Amino acid sequence: MILYDAGSPYSSSYSMPKTSSTAVTRKILRQAALHHQGLTKAAPFGAGKQATLNALEHLSYVQIDTLAVVERAHHHILWSRIPSYKPVHLESLLEERKIFEHWSHAAAFLPMRDYRFALPRMNAVKRGESGWFASVSEKDEKEVLARIRSDGPLRSRDFESPKKQQGSWWNWKPAKKTLEKLFFQGDLMVSSRQGMQKVYDLRERVLPNYTDTREPNVREFSDYLIDSSLTAHGFTTQKQITHLRQGKELRSTINALLKERIAEGILIEFTVPGLPTVFAAPELFEMKRARGDSKVRLLSPFDNAVIHRTRIEKIFDFNYSIECYTPKPKRKFGYFCLPILYQEALVGRADCKADRKSKHLDVLHLHIESSIGDREEFDSALALALQKFAAFNGCDAYTVHKISG
């Protein structure tokens, strides 16, 4: 299965030089990465619900996060690429079984067409390779499955004991862990969500009957990981392809496939000082290159373009980490800083908090750390971006409380 298509509309409007690898610069890699991420045009995936599916299939996943300081990550990521995006688009795709929830490098929405490539992780859990679920017994699993089979789709809270009796099996914690194990091993799927509450149902009642359920062999899975990375980013490294993927056989197969594709002329490899070996399709060297537009984009901390922190530090010279998990006295920029993208650079971060009751977006700390060029043009673009971001968060206005840089 080859996902990567150098002639697709997402990969055909920028170029790398045809010459030797020494001519490939970080600037070119930045342009390639942003373009393939859908962050250099106003609406590269189209509009509405179909654009949401297009984007998900192109990116291969969007991360789900429970933090609600601003609009949740999965909605934010899609809105950054689809100006007409609305949360109902994602919800509809889930209910129409065109996407599903499972695990990528974290909890994520994934395109249903890729379901079979989630099977290696599911089956590993079913084989008992995850110690996290060791306390879940076969009896627990049978009881939960039997109840959902008889009662229909249920949430974890539907398993709570009304009296919270000590030792009751239906206490929330053991039931939730059983639900999660059954979900991770694929016996249950998320049929819908009520707010952020998952509604679980039996796989046979959720999974479309036309879905390919053959578990891929190691070579097929390796091909999928390579192609997905190239499609979403334009170029890749072995470290990025194998990010959080365990197993010597998988890693050695990926390495062998990369060498095989290079030998066949499907891929080329090159080096840039300070970076590991980079792989890309040779067609990328022959395509017209597009510069980033003049918009400012406030990205989610969990955006696909910035989630690999080492990669963005090496390519964008942007040392970024989210500080919500950092003790307050040690925070440098703020609790929930959003990377600021302008043209082809990550130029700063904005610590934002949406107050839904007052319909006001507070930019607690705006930090600009890169040379901007025309500052007046940037400030105007940033003001427009903040205005749109406030509206996206259901806010009527915003206030910048602190500026540094």
C-alpha positions in Angstrom: 0.0 0.0 0.0 1.6 3.2 -1.1 0.1 6.3 0.4 2.8 8.8 -0.7 2.1 10.4 -4.0 4.6 13.1 -5.1 2.1 14.3 -7.6 -0.7 14.9 -5.1 -2.0 18.5 -4.5 -0.4 18.4 -1.1 3.1 17.7 -2.4 3.4 19.4 -5.8 4.0 23.0 -5.3 7.5 23.3 -3.9 10.9 21.9 -4.8 14.2 20.9 -3.5 17.3 21.3 -5.6 18.3 18.6 -8.1 21.9 18.9 -7.0 23.8 17.1 -4.3 22.6 16.8 -0.7 24.9 19.7 0.4 22.5 22.0 -1.4 19.6 21.0 0.8 19.2 23.5 3.5 17.0 23.8 6.6 15.1 26.6 4.8 14.1 24.1 2.1 13.2 21.5 4.7 11.0 24.0 6.5 9.2 24.9 3.3 8.7 21.2 2.6 7.5 20.3 6.1 5.0 23.2 6.3 3.6 22.6 2.8 3.0 18.9 3.4 1.4 19.7 6.7 -1.1 21.9 4.9 0.1 25.1 6.6 1.2 27.2 3.6 -2.2 27.7 1.9 -5.6 29.0 3.0 -7.6 25.8 2.5 -5.4 23.0 1.0 -7.9 20.2 2.0 -11.0 22.0 0.8 -14.0 23.0 3.0 -16.4 21.4 5.4 -16.7 17.8 6.5 -15.0 16.4 3.4 -12.0 18.6 4.1 -11.8 17.2 7.6 -11.7 13.6 6.2 -9.1 14.7 3.6 -6.9 16.3 6.2 -7.2 13.2 8.5 -6.3 10.8 5.8 -3.4 13.0 4.7 -2.0 13.6 8.2 -2.8 9.9 9.2 -4.1 11.0 12.7 -5.0 14.0 14.9 -4.2 13.8 18.6 -7.0 13.9 21.1 -6.4 15.8 24.3 -8.5 16.5 27.4 -7.0 19.9 28.2 -9.6 22.6 27.6 -7.6 25.8 28.3 -8.5 26.7 24.7 -10.4 24.6 22.2 -9.3 21.0 22.4 -6.3 19.9 20.4 -8.1 17.7 17.8 -10.4 20.6 16.9 -7.6 23.1 17.0 -5.3 21.1 14.7 -8.0 20.7 12.0 -9.2 24.3 12.3 -5.6 25.5 11.6 -5.8 23.8 8.2 -9.5 24.2 7.4 -10.9 27.7 7.9 -14.5 26.5 7.6 -14.0 23.7 10.2 -16.5 23.0 12.9 -16.3 20.4 15.6 -19.5 18.8 14.3 -17.6 17.8 11.2 -15.4 15.5 13.3 -18.2 14.2 15.4 -20.2 13.3 12.2 -17.3 11.5 10.7 -17.0 9.4 13.8 -20.7 8.5 13.8 -20.6 7.8 10.1 -17.7 5.3 10.8 -15.3 7.1 8.4 -12.9 7.6 11.3 -12.2 5.8 14.5 -10.5 6.4 17.8 -7.4 4.5 18.9 -3.8 5.1 19.6 -1.1 6.6 17.4 1.7 8.0 19.5 -1.1 9.1 21.8 -4.9 8.9 21.8 -6.0 9.9 18.4 -8.7 10.0 15.7 -7.6 7.9 12.7 -9.1 7.4 9.2 -11.1 4.1 9.0 -9.2 3.2 5.8 -6.1 2.6 8.0 -7.9 0.4 10.6 -5.9 -2.7 9.8 -2.7 -0.8 10.7 -3.9 -0.4 14.3 -4.2 -4.1 14.6 -0.6 -4.8 15.6 -1.0 -2.6 18.7 -4.4 -4.1 19.5 -3.3 -7.7 19.2 -0.2 -7.0 21.3 -2.5 -5.9 24.1 -4.7 -8.9 23.6 -1.6 -11.1 23.9 -0.8 -9.6 27.3 2.2 -7.6 26.2 1.1 -4.5 28.1 1.7 -4.7 31.9 -0.7 -1.8 32.4 -3.7 -4.1 32.1 -2.3 -7.0 34.1 -4.9 -6.5 36.9 -7.9 -7.0 34.5 -9.2 -10.5 34.6 -10.9 -12.6 31.9 -14.0 -12.6 34.2 -14.0 -8.8 34.2 -13.8 -8.7 30.5 -16.7 -11.1 30.0 -18.9 -9.2 32.4 -18.3 -5.8 30.7 -18.8 -7.3 27.2 -22.0 -9.1 28.3 -23.5 -5.9 29.8 -22.7 -3.8 26.7 -24.1 -6.6 24.5 -27.4 -6.6 26.4 -27.7 -2.8 27.3 -26.2 -1.2 24.2 -23.5 1.5 24.0 -22.3 2.6 27.5 -20.0 5.1 29.1 -17.6 4.4 32.0 -19.9 6.3 34.3 -22.7 3.9 33.5 -20.7 1.2 35.4 -20.5 3.2 38.6 -22.1 1.7 41.7 -24.9 4.1 42.9 -23.9 3.3 46.5 -20.1 3.2 45.8 -19.9 0.1 48.0 -16.4 -0.9 49.0 -15.3 -3.9 47.1 -18.1 -3.8 44.6 -17.0 -5.0 41.2 -19.0 -2.1 39.6 -16.8 0.5 41.3 -15.7 2.9 38.6 -12.0 2.3 38.7 -11.9 -1.5 37.9 -14.7 -1.1 35.3 -12.9 1.8 33.6 -9.7 -0.2 33.4 -11.5 -3.1 31.9 -13.2 -0.9 29.4 -9.9 0.6 28.4 -8.3 -2.8 28.0 -11.2 -4.0 25.8 -10.9 -0.8 23.8 -7.1 -1.0 23.4 -7.3 -4.7 22.2 -10.1 -3.8 19.8 -13.0 -5.7 21.3 -14.7 -2.4 22.0 -14.8 0.7 19.9 -15.8 4.3 20.6 -19.2 4.7 18.8 -19.6 8.3 19.8 -18.8 10.9 22.4 -20.9 12.8 24.9 -18.7 15.8 25.5 -15.4 14.2 26.2 -17.1 11.0 27.6 -16.4 8.0 25.4 -19.4 5.9 24.5 -18.3 2.2 24.0 -19.9 -0.4 21.9 -19.0 -3.9 20.6 -16.6 -3.8 17.6 -19.0 -5.8 15.4 -21.7 -3.1 15.9 -19.3 -0.2 15.0 -16.8 -1.4 12.5 -18.1 -1.2 8.9 -18.4 -4.6 7.3 -16.3 -3.6 4.4 -13.3 -2.8 6.6 -10.1 -4.7 6.0 -9.3 -6.6 9.2 -6.2 -8.5 8.0 -3.3 -7.8 10.4 -0.4 -6.5 8.3 2.8 -8.4 8.3 5.9 -6.6 9.3 6.8 -5.5 5.8 3.3 -4.1 5.1 3.3 -2.3 8.4 6.8 -0.9 7.7 5.7 0.3 4.3 2.7 2.0 5.9 4.8 3.8 8.5 7.3 5.1 5.8 4.6 6.2 3.4 2.5 7.9 6.1 5.5 9.9 7.3 6.5 11.0 3.8 2.9 12.0 2.9 2.5 14.1 6.0 5.9 15.7 6.1 7.5 15.5 2.6 10.7 14.0 4.0 11.4 11.8 7.0 14.1 10.2 9.1 14.4 6.7 10.5 13.9 8.1 14.0 10.7 9.8 13.0 9.3 6.7 11.2 9.9 4.5 14.3 8.8 7.1 16.9 7.5 5.1 19.9 7.4 1.9 17.9 9.0 -1.0 19.6 10.6 -4.2 18.2 13.9 -5.0 16.6 12.2 -6.8 13.7 10.1 -3.7 12.8 13.1 -1.4 13.0 15.4 -3.6 10.9 12.6 -4.1 8.3 12.1 -0.3 8.0 15.9 0.1 7.6 16.0 -2.6 4.9 13.0 -1.1 3.1 14.6 2.4 3.1 17.8 0.9 1.5 15.7 -1.0 -1.0 13.8 2.1 -2.1 17.0 4.0 -2.4 18.5 1.2 -4.6 15.4 1.3 -6.8 15.4 5.1 -7.1 12.1 5.5 -5.2 13.8 7.4 -2.5 17.0 9.4 -2.1 18.9 10.1 1.1 20.8 13.2 2.0 22.3 14.9 5.0 22.1 18.4 6.5 24.5 19.4 9.2 23.1 18.6 12.6 20.4 16.3 11.3 20.2 12.5 11.0 20.0 11.1 7.4 17.0 12.4 5.6 14.9 10.5 3.1 12.6 11.9 0.4 11.2 11.1 -3.0 13.4 12.4 -5.9 10.4 14.0 -7.5 10.4 16.6 -4.7 13.6 18.0 -6.2 11.8 18.8 -9.5 8.8 20.7 -8.2 8.0 24.3 -7.9 8.6 25.6 -4.4 5.9 27.7 -2.7 6.7 30.1 0.1 4.6 30.2 3.3 1.8 32.8 3.2 1.8 36.0 5.3 -0.8 34.6 7.8 0.0 34.1 11.4 -1.2 30.7 12.7 -1.5 29.9 16.4 -0.8 26.1 16.5 -1.9 23.6 19.1 0.9 22.3 21.3 -0.1 18.8 20.0 -0.2 19.8 16.3 1.3 17.2 14.0 3.7 19.8 12.7 5.3 20.4 16.1 4.7 17.2 18.1 8.2 15.9 17.3 10.1 18.4 19.5 13.6 17.4 18.5 12.7 17.7 14.8 11.3 21.2 15.1 14.3 22.3 17.1 16.7 21.0 14.5 14.8 22.3 11.4 13.1 25.4 12.8 15.6 26.3 15.5 12.7 26.4 17.9 13.2 24.9 21.3 9.6 24.2 22.4 7.9 22.3 25.3 4.5 22.7 26.8 4.7 23.9 30.4 1.4 22.8 31.8 3.2 19.8 33.4 6.0 22.1 34.8 5.7 23.5 38.3 4.5 27.1 38.1 7.7 28.7 39.6 9.7 27.0 36.9 7.6 28.1 33.9 9.3 30.4 31.5 6.5 31.2 29.1 3.2 30.1 30.7 0.9 27.2 31.3 -0.4 26.5 27.7 1.8 28.3 25.2 0.8 28.0 21.5 3.6 28.1 18.9 3.3 31.0 16.6 3.9 30.3 12.9 4.6 33.1 10.5 5.6 32.6 6.9 8.3 29.9 7.1 9.3 30.3 10.7 8.1 29.5 14.3 8.6 33.0 15.7 7.2 32.9 19.2 4.6 31.5 21.6 1.4 32.8 23.1 0.1 31.6 26.5 -3.7 31.7 25.9 -6.7 31.0 28.1 -10.3 31.1 26.9 -12.9 32.3 29.4 -16.1 30.8 27.9 -18.4 32.5 30.5 -17.2 36.0 29.8 -16.5 35.1 26.1 -13.0 36.6 26.4 -9.7 35.3 25.3 -6.8 36.2 27.6 -3.3 36.1 26.0 -1.5 36.0 29.3 2.0 36.1 27.8 3.0 36.9 24.2 6.6 36.1 23.6 8.3 36.9 20.2 11.8 35.5 19.9 12.7 35.5 16.2 13.6 38.2 13.7 10.3 39.2 12.0 11.3 41.5 9.2 8.4 43.9 8.6 7.2 44.2 12.2 4.2 46.3 11.2 3.0 43.6 8.7 3.5 40.9 11.3 1.7 42.8 14.1 -1.3 43.3 11.8 -1.3 39.6 10.8 -1.0 38.6 14.5 -3.9 40.8 15.5 -6.1 39.2 12.8 -5.0 35.7 13.9 -5.8 36.5 17.6 -9.2 37.8 16.6 -10.0 34.7 14.6 -8.7 32.4 17.3 -10.8 34.2 19.9 -13.9 33.6 17.7 -12.9 29.9 17.2 -12.9 29.6 21.0 -16.4 31.2 21.3 -15.0 34.5 22.5 -16.0 38.0 21.4 -12.7 39.8 22.2 -9.1 39.2 23.4 -6.6 41.0 25.6 -2.8 40.7 25.5 -1.6 41.1 29.1 2.2 40.7 28.7 4.6 41.0 25.8 8.3 39.9 25.8 11.0 39.1 23.4 
